């Protein structure tokens, strides 16, 4: 995609000020949660005794919930303490699916750096701090994209306020860092800085693999112009989407995809003895087919009589409508590149 002309004057402050506002709001949110829990930062980890040995965890200063599987923040903690340790447990925390968990190393790696090499007393605070800063980055980057579109930079507050990101902030999850990296990659693509964009998108992938949707779209957009001649109606749609040549080179999408594949392959070899803590029947180190889980859940929601299932079905429908609306808007908007539309 061509570098975006950001010269038109638009309303709203500089993106950095939007990012600062989001950071201050995130700090306030964290402070309120800490006040409600006597300042215990390890409650963000959400360790549970089904996956964390209570004796070893509590000896390391972790609060471990009884009769609970806990939540994924306990894996972030364990990896931030010792990113590539092959031990069954670190501070009592085991990995239910080692390859899957370690493949999302981006966020814990940043927390490891922030905790001066995984120092035990600093890790819980570093996990929180990294997510606070990443949430501020989301606000700033989204504000930058809004200005590119000729809108007020205050629109950057919308993605930063996504409820799922607040949940991730409160539970030391990977989504905040992954979303920030994805937005960073998108901004760099729009400015034609393809090398840095490929590197940032690779970091996004090793933070959370779902971000590979953008590199995959870059590859698809680069290959579409080289397809054989299509029927007239499809050919018009293809030309409307990508024109006669790709706006982003193929390698920009291939590099993150290949890098992530190499990372997963190395992990699969390194973790040659898969282990499952908590749920013996769980799929260990498995790669699943995208969208299958939501579809099976939709069938369950349709056939179940539980009111909770019906509410979740409504949520799924609303998400589907939102995605359709965004796709329609992206197709009609000017200045939106083919990878973004895809």
VENUR-V501084 format. One record per backbone hydrogen bond with DSSP energy under -1.0 kcal/mol. CO is the residue of the C=O (numbers start at 1). NH is the residue of the N-H. If there is no record, write none. Layout:
co = {CO:CO}
nh = {NH:NH}
This chain:
co = {11:14:14:15:16:17:18:19:20:21:22:23:24:25:26:27:28:29:30:31:32:34:37:39:40:41:46:47:48:48:51:53:54:55:56:57:58:65:68:71:72:72:73:74:75:76:77:78:82:90:92:93:97:98:99:101:105:106:107:108:109:110:111:112:112:113:115:119:119:122:123:124:125:126:127:128:129:130:131:132:133:134:135:136:137:138:139:140:141:142:143:144:145:146:147:152:153:154:155:156:157:159:162:162:163:164:165:166:168:174:175:176:177:178:179:180:181:182:183:184:185:186:187:188:189:190:192:193:194:195:196:197:198:199:200:201:202:204:206:208:209:210:211:212:213:214:215:216:217:218:219:220:223:224:231:232:233:234:235:236:237:238:239:249:250:250:251:253:254:255:256:257:258:259:260:261:262:263:264:265:266:267:270:277:279:289:291:292:293:294:295:296:297:298:299:300:306:307:308:309:310:311:312:313:314:315:316:317:318:319:320:321:322:323:324:325:326:327:328:329:337:338}
nh = {153:17:18:19:20:21:22:23:24:25:26:27:28:29:30:31:32:33:34:35:36:39:40:41:43:44:71:65:51:52:94:57:58:59:60:62:61:49:50:74:75:76:77:78:79:80:81:82:85:93:53:90:101:102:103:104:109:110:111:112:113:114:115:117:118:116:119:122:123:126:127:128:129:130:131:132:133:134:135:136:137:138:139:140:141:142:143:144:145:146:147:148:149:151:150:155:156:157:158:160:161:162:165:166:167:168:169:170:173:178:179:180:181:182:183:184:185:186:187:188:189:190:191:193:192:4:194:197:198:199:200:201:202:203:204:205:206:208:106:211:212:213:214:216:217:218:219:220:221:222:223:224:226:227:235:236:237:238:239:240:241:242:243:252:253:254:255:257:258:259:260:261:262:263:264:265:266:267:268:269:270:271:272:279:282:292:295:296:297:298:299:300:301:302:303:304:310:311:312:313:314:315:316:317:318:319:320:321:322:323:324:325:326:327:328:329:330:331:332:333:341:342}
